[in-house]
Amino acid sequence: MTVIDCQDLRKKYKRMAALDGITFQLKDQKITGLIGRNGAGKTTLLKILAGFIRKGSGDVLVFSSNPFNNLRVSGNSILVDDQMSFPDSLTLADILGMAPDFYKRWDTELANNLFKYFKLNPKQLHSRLSKGNKATFNMIFGLATRCELTMFDEPTNGMDEAVRSDFYRALLKDYIAHPRSIMISSHHLAEMEHLLEDILLIHKGKVVFHQSLEEVKEYAVALQGTTDLVEKLAAGKEILHTKQLDSQRNYVVIKKEEMPVIDGVTTQPVSVSDVCMYVTSDGKGGIDDVFK
Ligand SMILES: Nc1ncnc2c1ncn2[C@@H]1O[C@H](COP(=O)(O)OP(=O)(O)OP(=O)(O)O)[C@@H](O)[C@H]1O
């Protein structure tokens, strides 16, 4: 089943293009990482998919329907972000108690068990929660809805390291038991990489690639060695990143292709988070370019 189908999706804020022709499809039940630099358009895309804001032009279908103000979409999807708000008069216990009325697959046992594990106070008002506890409660809520399309926008913002690690584990365990389409935008790609099956990388409102994690791991290769040898080997190749290691040695990341073996140059894999950082970087040397 096609869960999401975006074709040339565009959205402008005044004259600024936040989404500039996004095309991708989400077909199977997978955990997809929505990755991109600050301002890439991740939140805008998620809000359109959740039906919170209107698209500009192009097509967007969620469960084969336009998601904006659509009851079928809102009943089967959830966007968990730090702007989730609940009526001020409701305590956390009230919110959990009312959730089954809105989400048909709501799992009360999961919600209660996670709630106890994270030692949240059932009498507290959502608006009074600390940043980290609000993120934790929102995560519990998002997981317990078991929505067919569950989207998290920077879910771990504010969580301490232990809670982040528990969140990743809870998400994975629940997903394995109850597969569904999950999309997570996060700046902590390295620490949640083990969860992801696919990566949708966007930059300046455009899709850079939509690939499996295994494909992204094979996307680039790093060459390290004496500057003249590395430069010779990298000549004519698509260079993604360069770093001068010392006066004689260089480190160059290129798009992966068959490489001849040359004495004095080693080839190394490039991590998924580094690939995403390099291909969305405007300069090739990163912050070092500023100090040249
Ligand atoms: N309500 C708004 N009004 C005007 N411009 C906006 C609005 N919301 C977002 N933008 C702009 O649209 C672009 C995309 O923003 P968006 O929040 O979607 O990016 P993001 O990838 O989620 O960024 P970050 O990782 O920093 O949260 C940015 O340039 C942002 O300034």
The ligand as an ORCA input file, in Angstrom:
! r2SCAN-3c Opt
* xyz 0 1
  N       5.667     29.911      9.487
  C       6.728     30.246      8.756
  N       6.813     31.482      8.192
  C       7.859     31.828      7.417
  N       8.904     31.004      7.120
  C       8.880     29.777      7.646
  C       7.797     29.336      8.489
  N       8.060     28.053      8.858
  C       9.235     27.716      8.283
  N       9.730     28.737      7.543
  C      10.963     28.735      6.764
  O      10.908     27.616      5.881
  C      12.184     26.988      5.776
  C      12.039     25.533      6.169
  O      11.748     25.501      7.566
  P      11.461     24.136      8.337
  O      11.099     24.506      9.730
  O      10.503     23.344      7.558
  O      12.911     23.444      8.283
  P      13.530     22.271      9.165
  O      14.244     21.387      8.198
  O      12.494     21.638     10.000
  O      14.583     23.055     10.058
  P      15.204     22.728     11.526
  O      16.029     21.486     11.368
  O      16.050     23.931     11.790
  O      14.063     22.586     12.480
  C      13.121     27.772      6.687
  O      13.847     28.674      5.891
  C      12.194     28.511      7.632
  O      12.756     29.722      8.051
*
